[in-house]
Amino acid sequence: MWGQTGAGIKSLHRIGNDFNDYSVTEVFVNSDSATDAQELKFEASVPMSLAGQRLDKALVVLFSDYTRARLQEWLENGRISVDGVEKIKASYKLKGLELLVLRPEPPEHMQTLVPQAIDFDVVYEDSTCLVIDKPDGLVVHPAAGHWSGTLMNGLLYRNPELIDVPRAGIVHRLDKDTTGLMVVAKTVDVQQRLIRELAARRVRRIYLAMVWGRMTQRRTVEGPIGRDSRNRQKMAVVAGGKPAITHFYPLATGKLADLPVTLLACKLETGRTHQIRVHALHAGFGLVGDLVYRQRGARPVDLNRQALHATYLAFSPLASHGDEVCSVAEVPQDFQRLLREAGIEVPDEDKLRSLPDFWVEYASAVVEDEWDDDFNEDDYDVETIQAHGEEE
């Protein structure tokens, strides 16, 4: 479906009351599609303050939810009109008070997506974003073998307006068999802000993982991740890979199948494919239940996936007013069963919310905008693993 059903007009932005002010209005109009869906369009009156400006520069100001590149593409494709005239040159000089109409087009990869009712919990929602708790077995993005039944299909069913946001607002991924929290942006602008926040390490993400072996002290693994030269379907710590940093904190130990196991809190500094699984195995502590990154000597357990759960997610408010968004996802039932079998207490919500406290002692070296290359593990009783990788 394209846009939303039901006719309506909604004012999105309004500033002041004179000719130098402007408003942008969202309108739903009938489309020509056989499905009788409704098409989204935006109307804006050019303020006198933009008189003399090039059209392409004014578009960026008036339709700030969209990137300059997308606006340029729509301008060339006739999806933007000036006083009813389409395919105006980007260099056209505005006189002021013209009526601009934008009919945004969903990205090409979104046009074939079919909204589907998919089961997932929403643990937080406001006007800018939603935080979801992804269940086991749910693929995030459509891909070969999974063209339907994905989280993206479900998001479009629940929030049809996400058709106009790349990847339906998804900012980061979780593996199919990893459960837990993900943030979804409702607009392009919010999505770009969240991506910048992730890159600046200001989004706090903590996972629970059960690994084979007994880890007794905190560890930080720094190792570039790329394709495994021996198996291109897997990732590995390799020379020339993308920089990756993972922090591990032992919470409790137990036994499974007569072998020692450790429940870890894992904190990400980067977001590489399979990062926690790859770094844990590289450090000698493969995840319980992980058949792809299998720990040597691992034994079968009553779990049909890797023991990994994204349990904590926090970031700064995205609206002009508001508090920090902080969400936790309780441990799923299959993971709880494994913890009990290992003789480890299942952490409740209070304990999950306190997980960031484990990093307070060295938080300044972890969450600043830039990573401290002089970070010394001896200062904080943390083992840092400098992983230089393998030759391709």
C-alpha positions as CSV (number, residue, x, y, z in Angstrom):
1,M,0.0,0.0,0.0
2,W,1.2,3.5,-0.7
3,G,0.5,6.2,1.8
4,Q,-2.4,5.9,4.2
5,T,-6.1,5.1,3.7
6,G,-8.7,7.7,4.4
7,A,-8.7,11.3,3.1
8,G,-7.2,14.0,5.2
9,I,-5.1,17.1,5.4
10,K,-2.6,17.7,8.2
11,S,-0.4,20.8,8.8
12,L,3.1,19.7,9.4
13,H,5.1,22.9,9.9
14,R,4.0,26.5,10.5
15,I,6.2,29.4,11.4
16,G,4.9,32.9,12.1
17,N,2.2,34.9,10.3
18,D,3.7,37.1,7.5
19,F,4.9,36.6,4.0
20,N,8.4,35.5,5.2
21,D,6.8,32.6,7.0
22,Y,5.8,29.3,5.4
23,S,3.7,26.2,6.0
24,V,3.9,22.7,4.7
25,T,0.7,20.7,4.4
26,E,0.4,16.9,4.0
27,V,-2.5,15.8,1.8
28,F,-3.8,12.4,0.8
29,V,-5.2,12.2,-2.8
30,N,-6.7,9.4,-4.8
31,S,-4.2,7.5,-6.9
32,D,-4.7,5.8,-10.2
33,S,-3.7,2.4,-8.9
34,A,-6.0,-0.6,-9.2
35,T,-5.9,-1.0,-5.4
36,D,-7.5,2.5,-4.9
37,A,-4.7,3.3,-2.4
38,Q,-4.2,6.9,-1.7
39,E,-1.1,8.9,-2.6
40,L,0.7,11.2,-0.3
41,K,1.7,14.7,-1.4
42,F,3.0,17.8,0.3
43,E,2.2,21.4,-0.5
44,A,4.3,24.4,0.4
45,S,3.9,28.1,-0.2
46,V,7.3,29.7,-0.9
47,P,8.0,32.4,1.7
48,M,9.4,35.8,0.6
49,S,12.5,35.1,2.6
50,L,13.4,32.5,-0.1
51,A,12.7,34.8,-3.1
52,G,15.7,34.8,-5.4
53,Q,16.8,31.4,-4.2
54,R,17.4,28.5,-6.6
55,L,14.6,26.0,-6.6
56,D,16.8,23.0,-5.5
57,K,18.1,24.9,-2.5
58,A,14.6,26.0,-1.4
59,L,13.3,22.5,-1.6
60,V,15.9,21.3,1.0
61,V,14.6,24.0,3.3
62,L,10.9,23.4,2.8
63,F,10.9,19.6,2.6
64,S,13.7,18.9,5.2
65,D,12.5,15.4,5.9
66,Y,14.1,14.3,2.6
67,T,17.7,14.3,1.4
68,R,19.0,16.7,-1.3
69,A,19.6,13.7,-3.6
70,R,16.1,12.4,-3.4
71,L,14.6,15.8,-3.9
72,Q,16.8,16.3,-7.0
73,E,15.7,12.9,-8.4
74,W,12.0,13.8,-7.8
75,L,12.5,17.2,-9.4
76,E,14.0,15.6,-12.5
77,N,11.2,13.0,-12.7
78,G,8.4,15.5,-12.5
79,R,7.2,14.7,-9.0
80,I,7.7,18.3,-7.9
81,S,5.7,21.1,-9.5
82,V,5.9,24.9,-9.2
83,D,2.5,26.6,-9.6
84,G,1.3,23.4,-11.5
85,V,4.3,23.2,-13.8
86,E,6.4,20.1,-13.6
87,K,10.0,19.3,-14.5
88,I,11.3,22.8,-13.6
89,K,15.1,23.2,-13.8
90,A,16.9,23.0,-10.4
91,S,18.4,26.4,-11.1
92,Y,15.0,28.1,-11.5
93,K,15.0,31.3,-9.4
94,L,11.9,31.6,-7.1
95,K,10.0,34.9,-6.9
96,G,8.2,34.1,-3.7
97,L,4.6,32.9,-2.9
98,E,4.7,30.1,-5.5
99,L,2.9,26.9,-4.6
100,L,5.2,23.9,-4.6
101,V,3.7,20.4,-4.7
102,L,5.8,17.4,-3.8
103,R,4.6,13.8,-4.6
104,P,7.2,11.6,-3.0
105,E,7.9,8.2,-4.5
106,P,8.9,5.3,-2.3
107,P,12.4,3.9,-2.8
108,E,12.6,1.3,-5.6
109,H,13.3,-1.5,-3.2
110,M,10.2,-0.6,-1.2
111,Q,7.8,-0.6,-4.1
112,T,7.4,-4.4,-4.3
113,L,7.0,-4.9,-0.5
114,V,3.6,-6.1,0.6
115,P,2.4,-5.1,4.1
116,Q,1.8,-8.2,6.2
117,A,0.5,-8.7,9.7
118,I,3.6,-9.8,11.6
119,D,3.7,-10.5,15.3
120,F,6.2,-8.3,17.3
121,D,5.8,-6.3,20.4
122,V,6.2,-2.5,20.5
123,V,7.7,-1.5,23.9
124,Y,7.9,2.3,23.2
125,E,6.4,4.7,20.7
126,D,6.3,8.4,20.2
127,S,5.9,10.8,17.2
128,T,9.5,10.2,16.1
129,C,10.2,6.5,16.5
130,L,9.2,3.2,17.9
131,V,11.2,0.5,19.8
132,I,10.3,-3.1,19.1
133,D,11.1,-6.4,20.7
134,K,12.0,-8.7,17.8
135,P,11.1,-12.4,18.4
136,D,13.2,-15.4,17.5
137,G,13.1,-16.4,13.8
138,L,11.9,-13.1,12.4
139,V,14.1,-11.9,9.5
140,V,14.6,-8.1,9.5
141,H,15.1,-7.3,5.8
142,P,13.8,-9.1,2.7
143,A,16.5,-11.1,1.0
144,A,17.0,-14.2,-1.1
145,G,14.7,-16.9,0.4
146,H,12.9,-14.3,2.6
147,W,11.0,-12.0,0.3
148,S,8.0,-11.9,2.7
149,G,7.2,-12.4,6.3
150,T,9.9,-10.0,7.4
151,L,10.0,-7.3,10.1
152,M,9.9,-4.7,7.3
153,N,6.7,-6.2,5.9
154,G,5.2,-6.0,9.4
155,L,6.3,-2.4,9.9
156,L,4.6,-1.4,6.7
157,Y,1.4,-3.1,7.8
158,R,1.4,-1.4,11.2
159,N,2.7,2.0,10.0
160,P,1.9,2.4,6.3
161,E,3.6,5.8,6.2
162,L,7.0,4.1,6.6
163,I,6.8,3.2,2.9
164,D,8.5,6.6,2.3
165,V,11.4,6.0,4.7
166,P,14.3,3.9,3.5
167,R,14.2,0.3,4.9
168,A,10.8,1.2,6.5
169,G,12.7,3.2,9.2
170,I,15.0,0.4,10.3
171,V,18.2,1.8,11.7
172,H,20.1,-1.3,12.7
173,R,19.7,-5.0,12.3
174,L,19.5,-8.1,14.5
175,D,20.2,-11.6,13.2
176,K,17.2,-13.8,12.4
177,D,17.7,-15.9,15.5
178,T,18.7,-13.1,17.8
179,T,15.9,-11.6,19.9
180,G,15.4,-8.2,21.5
181,L,15.2,-4.5,21.0
182,M,15.5,-2.4,17.8
183,V,14.7,1.2,17.1
184,V,12.7,2.2,14.1
185,A,12.5,5.9,12.8
186,K,9.3,7.3,11.6
187,T,10.8,9.9,9.2
188,V,13.9,10.2,7.1
189,D,15.3,13.0,9.2
190,V,15.0,11.0,12.4
191,Q,16.5,8.0,10.7
192,Q,19.6,10.0,9.7
193,R,19.9,11.5,13.2
194,L,19.8,8.0,14.7
195,I,22.4,6.7,12.3
196,R,24.6,9.7,13.3
197,E,24.0,8.9,17.0
198,L,25.0,5.3,16.4
199,A,28.2,6.3,14.6
200,A,29.1,8.7,17.4
201,R,28.5,5.8,20.0
202,R,25.7,7.7,21.8
203,V,23.2,4.9,21.4
204,R,23.7,2.5,24.3
205,R,23.0,-1.1,23.4
206,I,23.5,-4.0,25.8
207,Y,23.0,-7.7,25.0
208,L,22.8,-10.8,27.2
209,A,24.7,-13.8,25.9
210,M,25.5,-17.2,27.3
211,V,28.9,-18.6,26.3
212,W,30.8,-21.8,26.8
213,G,33.6,-21.4,29.3
214,R,34.1,-19.5,32.6
215,M,34.9,-15.9,32.1
216,T,36.0,-14.3,35.3
217,Q,36.9,-10.7,34.4
218,R,35.7,-8.0,32.0
219,R,37.1,-8.2,28.5
220,T,37.2,-5.8,25.5
221,V,37.8,-7.3,22.1
222,E,39.1,-5.0,19.4
223,G,39.3,-6.8,16.1
224,P,38.4,-5.8,12.5
225,I,35.6,-8.0,11.1
226,G,35.2,-9.1,7.5
227,R,34.3,-12.1,5.4
228,D,36.0,-15.3,6.4
229,S,38.4,-16.3,3.6
230,R,37.7,-20.0,4.2
231,N,33.9,-19.6,4.2
232,R,32.4,-16.5,2.6
233,Q,29.1,-17.2,4.3
234,K,30.7,-16.4,7.7
235,M,32.4,-13.4,9.2
236,A,35.7,-13.5,11.1
237,V,38.4,-11.2,12.6
238,V,40.5,-10.5,9.6
239,A,43.2,-8.1,8.5
240,G,41.6,-5.3,6.5
241,G,38.2,-5.8,8.0
242,K,36.0,-3.0,9.4
243,P,37.0,-1.8,12.9
244,A,34.9,-3.4,15.6
245,I,34.9,-3.2,19.4
246,T,32.9,-5.3,21.9
247,H,32.9,-5.2,25.7
248,F,32.1,-8.3,27.7
249,Y,31.1,-8.3,31.4
250,P,30.5,-11.6,33.3
251,L,27.3,-11.6,35.3
252,A,27.1,-15.2,36.5
253,T,28.5,-18.7,35.8
254,G,26.9,-22.1,35.7
255,K,27.0,-25.5,34.0
256,L,25.4,-27.0,31.0
257,A,25.9,-30.6,29.9
258,D,28.7,-30.8,32.6
259,L,30.6,-27.9,30.9
260,P,31.1,-24.4,32.4
261,V,29.1,-21.5,30.9
262,T,29.0,-17.8,31.6
263,L,26.1,-15.3,31.3
264,L,27.6,-12.1,29.8
265,A,26.5,-8.6,29.3
266,C,27.8,-7.4,26.0
267,K,28.2,-3.7,25.0
268,L,28.7,-2.7,21.4
269,E,30.9,0.2,20.2
270,T,30.3,-0.7,16.5
271,G,27.6,-2.6,14.6
272,R,29.3,-5.2,12.4
273,T,27.6,-8.3,11.0
274,H,27.6,-11.1,13.7
275,Q,29.9,-8.9,15.8
276,I,29.2,-10.3,19.2
277,R,29.3,-13.9,18.0
278,V,32.5,-13.4,16.1
279,H,34.3,-11.6,18.9
280,A,33.2,-14.0,21.6
281,L,34.5,-17.0,19.6
282,H,37.7,-15.1,18.8
283,A,38.2,-14.6,22.6
284,G,37.6,-18.4,23.2
285,F,34.1,-18.1,24.4
286,G,31.7,-19.2,21.7
287,L,27.9,-18.6,22.2
288,V,25.9,-21.5,23.5
289,G,23.6,-22.9,20.7
290,D,25.5,-21.1,17.9
291,L,25.9,-23.7,15.1
292,V,27.6,-21.2,12.7
293,Y,30.3,-19.9,15.1
294,R,30.6,-23.1,17.0
295,Q,32.8,-23.4,20.0
296,R,35.2,-26.4,19.8
297,G,33.9,-29.0,22.2
298,A,30.4,-27.5,22.5
299,R,27.6,-29.9,23.3
300,P,23.9,-29.9,22.1
301,V,21.5,-27.9,24.3
302,D,17.8,-27.3,24.5
303,L,17.9,-24.2,22.4
304,N,17.3,-23.9,18.6
305,R,19.4,-20.7,18.2
306,Q,22.3,-18.8,19.6
307,A,21.9,-17.6,23.2
308,L,21.9,-13.9,22.4
309,H,19.3,-11.3,23.4
310,A,19.3,-7.5,22.8
311,T,18.0,-6.5,26.2
312,Y,18.8,-2.8,26.7
313,L,18.5,0.2,24.4
314,A,18.8,3.9,25.3
315,F,19.3,7.1,23.3
316,S,18.7,10.8,23.6
317,P,15.2,12.3,22.9
318,L,14.5,12.8,19.3
319,A,11.7,15.3,19.7
320,S,12.3,19.0,20.7
321,H,11.1,18.1,24.2
322,G,11.3,14.9,26.1
323,D,13.3,12.5,28.2
324,E,15.9,10.0,27.3
325,V,14.4,6.9,25.7
326,C,15.4,3.9,27.7
327,S,13.8,0.5,27.0
328,V,14.5,-3.1,28.3
329,A,13.2,-6.4,26.9
330,E,12.7,-9.3,29.3
331,V,14.6,-12.5,28.7
332,P,12.6,-14.7,26.3
333,Q,11.2,-18.0,27.5
334,D,13.7,-20.3,25.7
335,F,16.6,-18.3,27.1
336,Q,15.1,-18.4,30.6
337,R,14.8,-22.1,30.4
338,L,18.5,-22.4,29.5
339,L,19.5,-20.2,32.4
340,R,17.6,-22.3,34.9
341,E,19.1,-25.4,33.5
342,A,22.5,-23.9,34.0
343,G,21.6,-22.9,37.6
344,I,21.7,-19.2,36.8
345,E,19.1,-16.8,38.1
346,V,17.0,-15.1,35.4
347,P,17.5,-11.3,35.6
348,D,14.4,-9.3,36.3
349,E,13.6,-5.9,34.9
350,D,15.4,-4.0,37.7
351,K,18.6,-5.9,37.0
352,L,18.3,-5.4,33.3
353,R,17.9,-1.6,33.8
354,S,21.0,-1.6,36.0
355,L,23.2,-3.2,33.4
356,P,24.8,0.1,32.3
357,D,26.1,0.5,35.9
358,F,28.7,-2.3,35.2
359,W,30.5,0.1,32.8
360,V,30.3,3.3,35.0
361,E,34.0,2.9,36.1
362,Y,35.3,3.2,32.6
363,A,32.3,4.8,30.7
364,S,34.3,7.9,29.8
365,A,36.6,5.8,27.7
366,V,33.7,4.1,26.0
367,V,30.9,6.5,25.3
368,E,32.6,9.7,24.2
369,D,32.3,10.8,20.6
370,E,35.7,9.5,19.8
371,W,37.3,6.2,20.9
372,D,40.3,6.7,23.3
373,D,43.2,4.9,21.6
374,D,45.3,5.2,24.8
375,F,42.7,3.3,26.8
376,N,44.7,1.2,29.3
377,E,43.0,-1.9,30.6
378,D,45.1,-1.9,33.8
379,D,43.4,1.3,34.9
380,Y,40.0,-0.5,35.1
381,D,40.8,-4.2,35.6
382,V,39.6,-4.9,32.1
383,E,41.3,-7.4,29.7
384,T,41.6,-5.8,26.3
385,I,42.2,-8.2,23.4
386,Q,44.0,-6.6,20.5
387,A,43.0,-8.8,17.6
388,H,45.1,-8.1,14.6
389,G,43.3,-10.6,12.4
390,E,44.3,-13.3,9.9
391,E,45.7,-12.9,6.4
392,E,43.1,-13.2,3.7
